[in-house]
Amino acid sequence: MQPQILLSTGRQAGTHSAQRVHSTLYGEAVTRAGGIPAAYAGGIPEVLAGCYDGLLLTGGGDIAPERYGAGRLPTDEIDELRDAEEFALLEAFEKKRRPIFGICRGIQLLNIYYGGTLYQHIPNHGNNTVHWVQTVPGSQISILCGSRFETNSWHHQAVRTLAPPLTAAAISDDGIIEALEHQTLPIFAVQWHPERMISGLCSDLLTDHLMLFSHFIKVIKECKKRHEPNQNC
């Protein structure tokens, strides 16, 4: 059976929580990689973690800086309800040792959850720009993506102090952490948007990063195979 992946979602500005929005590119990427995507629309996190095989933390606005001991800036775009929902989902899926893949906001959420901090605003990483990334030798990201490649950039915040259970897996030329991996759990994340780097779907660059979604599906299948019937990784 194909793995079922829960995708976190945001909300349209000024609307209530039932009016969810997310890029369909995430679902298309999961589907192409062999999974079944489902957009989060509410529910009890612990129940959802028992129903879905993995969690995809998608991109979006800024996370409340109070969560990592900082004050708000005029550039912050905060959705506190989404913050609360995603932290609860992350905790529930982590407790069941379900695989988690974070993208853009997702990498920032993971770092804050484990005790790290963020740069609240960084230059030269704005929307629709391109830069080079160097992977850390021996990391899973280096095995999947190679030692050096170009990525898109759709963010103005990034990991600052790396949380203790996480390790850097890729770094930009200006020293920003662009990917991380958990030391013991099936959790990894990237700052760029791989769903926008898939041939025939939304190609920001010539590099095809469908392999990151395929890796996520592979990790989920391995977890399920090792821990049937409870499927805990």
Buried (B, 14 or more C-beta within 10 A) or exposed (E): EBBBBBBBBBBEEEEEEEEBEBBEBBBBBBBBBBBBBBBBEEEEBBEBBBEBBBBBBBBBBBBBBEBBEBEEEEEBEBBEEBBEBBBBBBEBBBEBBBBBBBBBBBBBBBBBBBEBBBBBBBEEBEEEEEBEBBBBEEBBBBEBBEEEBBBBBBBBBBBBEBBEBBBBBBBBEEEBBBBBBBEEBBBBBBBBBBBBBBEEBBEBBEBBBBBBBBBBBBBBBEBBEEEEEEBBB
